Amino acid sequence: MSKVKTAVLVSGGGTNLQALLDAEAKGMLPHVQFCAVISSRPDAYALVRGENAGIPVFVAERKGKSQEAFEQEILSYLKKQSIQMIILAGFMSILSEDFVKRYPRRILNVHPALLPSFGGKGYYGLHVHEAALARGVKVTGATVHYVNEIADGGEIILQKAVDVLPGDTPEILQRRVMEQAEWIILPQATEIAAIEILSVGKVKSEK
């Protein structure tokens, strides 16, 4: 069976990476092959998760570099590993339009809200959940979408709603959204995108 060579870009603990690895272990990602874990921080625990799973890991440190130099480092490694699809899983750097255009419909991001609500510049990590609680919404959730040149503006692949409960703090809500939405829809969307990439490739080869 054909598999799509996939890189996961991370900056922190890697819980979404772990959800992908767990899904792969259960046979839920038959068309996906994880070939790289790339971190923007050398101390990210996600690197340990990658190593434990036997996946090549790479650090492209964001600090002290221009955006262009930072992205060039990542692009060089992606090319070296023949990567076809990229998953942004808690990756804390926004990629430039030039980078994104190189991988049309091949970069996925998981966002901890029901886009277009609480998306765009400044909405990341706990800030998203703080904003949702401040607004008083009764339902939030997570979205997996294709990445384009607009922050959190690409086509939505999957969404899943999660109830906001009385007494929620941003930390409690963040955990519930991860457990009840992000960790479920990220593997599902990854498989959907991989099948699309393979089908496009098949069409091209048949022409």
C-alpha positions as CSV (number, residue, x, y, z in Angstrom):
1,M,0.0,0.0,0.0
2,S,1.3,3.5,-0.9
3,K,2.0,5.8,2.0
4,V,2.5,9.5,2.2
5,K,5.8,10.6,3.7
6,T,4.8,12.9,6.5
7,A,6.7,15.4,8.8
8,V,5.2,16.6,12.1
9,L,6.3,20.1,13.1
10,V,6.3,20.8,16.9
11,S,7.4,23.3,19.5
12,G,6.4,21.8,22.8
13,G,5.2,18.7,24.6
14,G,3.9,16.9,21.5
15,T,0.6,15.6,22.8
16,N,-0.9,15.9,19.3
17,L,2.1,14.1,17.9
18,Q,1.4,11.3,20.4
19,A,-2.2,11.2,19.3
20,L,-1.0,10.6,15.7
21,L,1.5,7.9,16.8
22,D,-1.2,6.2,18.9
23,A,-3.5,6.2,15.9
24,E,-0.8,4.8,13.7
25,A,-0.2,2.0,16.2
26,K,-3.9,1.2,16.1
27,G,-3.9,0.9,12.3
28,M,-5.9,4.1,11.8
29,L,-3.4,5.7,9.4
30,P,-2.8,3.1,6.7
31,H,-1.7,5.7,4.1
32,V,0.6,7.7,6.3
33,Q,4.3,7.2,7.1
34,F,5.9,9.5,9.7
35,C,9.4,10.3,8.4
36,A,10.4,13.3,10.5
37,V,9.6,15.2,13.7
38,I,10.9,18.8,13.4
39,S,11.0,21.1,16.4
40,S,11.6,24.9,16.5
41,R,12.9,24.4,20.1
42,P,15.7,22.0,21.2
43,D,14.1,21.3,24.5
44,A,10.7,20.3,23.2
45,Y,9.6,17.0,24.7
46,A,8.0,16.1,21.4
47,L,11.5,15.3,20.2
48,V,11.7,12.5,22.8
49,R,8.3,11.2,21.6
50,G,9.6,11.1,18.1
51,E,12.8,9.3,19.1
52,N,10.9,6.8,21.1
53,A,8.8,6.0,18.1
54,G,11.9,5.5,15.9
55,I,11.2,8.6,13.8
56,P,14.1,10.8,12.7
57,V,14.1,14.1,14.6
58,F,15.5,17.5,13.7
59,V,15.8,20.8,15.4
60,A,15.5,24.0,13.4
61,E,15.8,26.6,16.1
62,R,13.7,29.7,15.5
63,K,15.5,31.9,18.0
64,G,18.1,34.3,16.7
65,K,17.4,33.6,13.0
66,S,15.6,35.5,10.2
67,Q,12.3,33.9,9.0
68,E,14.0,33.1,5.7
69,A,16.9,31.3,7.3
70,F,14.7,29.4,9.7
71,E,12.4,28.2,6.9
72,Q,15.2,27.4,4.6
73,E,16.6,25.1,7.3
74,I,13.3,23.3,7.5
75,L,12.8,23.1,3.7
76,S,16.2,21.6,3.3
77,Y,15.4,18.8,5.8
78,L,12.0,18.2,4.3
79,K,13.6,17.8,0.9
80,K,16.2,15.4,2.3
81,Q,13.5,13.2,3.8
82,S,11.3,13.4,0.6
83,I,8.4,14.8,2.7
84,Q,5.0,15.0,0.9
85,M,2.8,16.2,3.7
86,I,3.3,18.4,6.8
87,I,1.3,18.4,10.0
88,L,1.6,21.4,12.3
89,A,1.0,20.0,15.8
90,G,1.5,22.8,18.3
91,F,4.1,24.5,16.1
92,M,4.4,28.0,17.4
93,S,5.9,29.7,14.3
94,I,3.7,31.1,11.5
95,L,5.0,30.0,8.1
96,S,5.5,32.5,5.3
97,E,3.4,32.7,2.2
98,D,6.4,31.6,0.2
99,F,6.8,28.4,2.3
100,V,3.1,27.5,2.3
101,K,2.8,27.9,-1.5
102,R,5.4,25.1,-1.9
103,Y,3.0,22.6,-0.3
104,P,-0.5,23.5,-1.5
105,R,-3.1,21.3,0.3
106,R,-0.3,19.4,1.9
107,I,0.1,21.3,5.2
108,L,-2.4,20.7,8.0
109,N,-2.9,22.6,11.2
110,V,-4.9,21.7,14.3
111,H,-6.5,24.7,16.0
112,P,-8.1,24.6,19.5
113,A,-11.4,26.4,18.5
114,L,-14.2,26.1,16.0
115,L,-12.8,28.3,13.2
116,P,-13.5,31.0,12.1
117,S,-14.1,31.8,15.8
118,F,-11.1,32.6,17.9
119,G,-8.6,32.2,15.0
120,G,-5.9,34.3,13.4
121,K,-3.1,36.4,14.8
122,G,-2.6,36.1,18.5
123,Y,-5.0,33.2,19.0
124,Y,-2.8,30.3,20.0
125,G,-2.4,28.0,23.0
126,L,-4.2,29.1,26.2
127,H,-5.1,32.5,24.6
128,V,-7.7,30.7,22.5
129,H,-9.4,29.2,25.6
130,E,-9.1,32.5,27.6
131,A,-10.9,34.3,24.7
132,A,-13.6,31.6,24.5
133,L,-14.3,31.9,28.3
134,A,-14.2,35.7,28.2
135,R,-16.8,35.7,25.4
136,G,-19.0,33.3,27.4
137,V,-19.5,30.7,24.6
138,K,-21.3,27.5,25.6
139,V,-19.6,25.4,22.9
140,T,-16.0,25.4,21.6
141,G,-14.0,22.7,20.0
142,A,-11.2,22.1,17.5
143,T,-10.6,22.4,13.8
144,V,-8.1,20.7,11.4
145,H,-7.6,22.8,8.3
146,Y,-5.3,23.1,5.3
147,V,-2.7,25.9,5.8
148,N,-2.7,28.8,3.3
149,E,-1.2,32.3,3.5
150,I,-3.9,33.5,5.9
151,A,-3.3,32.5,9.5
152,D,-6.0,29.9,10.4
153,G,-7.7,30.8,7.1
154,G,-7.3,27.6,5.0
155,E,-10.1,25.2,4.0
156,I,-11.5,23.2,7.0
157,I,-11.1,19.4,6.8
158,L,-12.8,18.4,10.1
159,Q,-14.3,20.1,13.2
160,K,-15.5,18.7,16.5
161,A,-17.5,20.5,19.1
162,V,-16.8,20.4,22.9
163,D,-19.1,21.8,25.7
164,V,-17.8,24.6,27.9
165,L,-18.8,23.7,31.5
166,P,-19.5,25.9,34.5
167,G,-16.3,26.5,36.5
168,D,-14.0,25.9,33.5
169,T,-10.6,27.5,33.6
170,P,-8.5,28.0,30.4
171,E,-6.3,25.1,31.5
172,I,-9.3,22.7,32.2
173,L,-10.9,23.7,28.9
174,Q,-7.7,23.3,27.0
175,R,-7.4,19.7,28.3
176,R,-11.0,18.8,27.4
177,V,-10.7,20.2,23.9
178,M,-7.5,18.2,23.4
179,E,-9.0,14.9,24.7
180,Q,-12.5,15.2,23.2
181,A,-11.6,16.9,19.9
182,E,-8.0,17.5,18.8
183,W,-6.7,14.0,19.5
184,I,-9.7,12.5,17.6
185,I,-9.9,14.6,14.5
186,L,-6.2,15.2,13.9
187,P,-5.5,11.6,13.0
188,Q,-8.8,11.4,11.0
189,A,-8.0,14.5,9.0
190,T,-4.4,13.3,8.4
191,E,-5.6,10.1,6.8
192,I,-8.2,12.0,4.7
193,A,-5.4,14.4,3.4
194,A,-3.1,11.5,2.7
195,I,-5.7,9.7,0.6
196,E,-6.3,12.9,-1.4
197,I,-2.6,13.3,-2.0
198,L,-2.3,9.7,-3.3
199,S,-5.4,10.0,-5.5
200,V,-4.0,13.2,-7.1
201,G,-0.7,11.5,-7.7
202,K,-2.5,8.5,-9.2
203,V,-4.5,10.8,-11.6
204,K,-1.2,12.5,-12.7
205,S,0.6,9.2,-13.3
206,E,-2.4,7.9,-15.4
207,K,-2.4,10.9,-17.7
